[in-house]
Amino acid sequence: MWESMDEGPSQPALGQAKTRMPVSAQPLIAVVDDDQSLRTALVRLVRSLGYDVRAFASAEELLQPGAVSEFACIVTDIHMPGMSGIDLFRHLSHLRCPVPVILITARTEPGLEATAAAIGAVCFLRKPFAASALSECLRKALAGEKGCSG
């Protein structure tokens, strides 16, 4: 299920795949944001929700060989230098690695939410967002049983 947590109804996501869970007892979540202060805050929030988390300053950093398959979900900013969050999602899809992705942004351009829905993002959050909104998005992402198969 894709859902914008700031407006609009739920829409079904395309293609459900089986999750490959990390070895740890808790799902491992990737946080990707070029803004260090927001990245740190997101890491703290995700940990406080009971998940293991690893932070990345860029999409390219996340895409190091072997890294992506460890994650049960990716929370990424849309607008970053280099590869955007949307480009990251498309790249993962091209690699046939359907890790559920939550897209976040402070931008208000028309069409961002529609693009997020069209590419299959689990959720779209506009900054600032409530901790409960991210918690609900993570719950939906992990319940969807998406993830890398290899």
N, C-alpha and C positions, 0 to 999 in steps of 0.2 A: 504494500500500500504506500502510495506517495501522499504526503500531506504537507501543506503549508501551515505552519503553526501561527501565521499572523493573519491569514484570511483564506477564504475559499474552501470548497468541499474536498473530501478525500477522493483520490482517483487510484485505480489499480496500477500496480507496477508491472512491468513486463518481465516474464521469465523468473521463476523461482528456482534456486539451486541449493544443494545441500551445503551446510556450513562446515568448514574445517576449523574447529576450535583450537586455540592455543593450548599448550601443555598445562599452563597455570589453571587454577581452580576458577578464576574469573575470566570473562571474555577480555581480550586485548583490543583496545581501541586506539586508533591512530588519530592524532590531532595535527593538522597541517595549517599553519598560518605564518605569514611573514612578519607579523607584528609580535615582537617578543613578549610584550606585556599581556596582550590578549591570549597568546599561546600559553603562557604561564597560568593565567587565570582559568583557561579552559582545562588544562591538565589538572589543576586543583579541583575544579568542579567535577570533572569526570571521575577522579579518584574518590571524591566525597560521595558519589553515587554508587560506589562499590565496585568499580571496574579497574582493571589494570590499564595503564595508558602509556603511550610513548609519543613524544612530540617531534615534529619535523618543521624546519623553517621554510621548506619549499616542497613542491610536488616532486621535483627532481631528486631531492634527498630521500623521499619516501620510496622512490622507484629503484633504489639500489637492488642489485640481484638478490633474490630470496626473501626480501623484506615483506612485500605485500601479502604473501600467503599466510603470514603469521596473524593477520588482523581479522577480527570478526566484524569490524565496522570502521569506516573512515569519516572523520568530521573535518571538513576542509573549507577554508575561505574560498570565495569565488575569485576575487581579484587579488592576484599576487604577481610580482615580477616573474618573468619566465613563463612557465606553464600555469595556466589558471586552474581553478578547481573544476570547472566544466571540462577543460581539456584533459585533466587528470582522469575524470570519470570516463571520458571517451576513450582514452588510452587503455584504461583497465578493461573496458568492454572489448576493445580490439584484441587484447591479450587473452580474452575469454576468462577473465578473472572478475566475476560479478560480486565483488565485495560491496555490501550495502554502503551507500554514501549519503551523508547529511551535508548539504551545502549551506553555508552561512555567508552573509554579506551585510555591509552597511549601506550599500548602494541602493538607489531607488529607481534605476532606469526601467522603463517599461519593457516587458518581455522576459526579464530574468526568471521570474517565477514560472512562466510558461515553458521556458527553456529547461529549467530544472525538472519540471513534470515530464516534458517530452523525452528527455534522455533517461529517465527512470530513477532519479534521486528519491530516496526514501522520504526525506523531509527537506524543506527550504525554510531557513530561519533568518529573519532580519535582525541585525544588531541594533540596539541591545535587545536581548531576549531573556525570558525568565528561565531560571534553572529547571523549573518544572517542564518547560517546553522542550529543552534538550533531553531531559530524562525520558519524556514520552517518546521522543524521536528515537532514542537509543533502544527503548523497549520495543518499538515497532521494527526497527532495523534487525534486532537480534531475533525477534519472533519470526521474521520472514525467512529465516534459514537460508540466507544468501551467503556466499563466500567462495574463495578460490577452491578449486577441486584438486589443485596440484602444487 
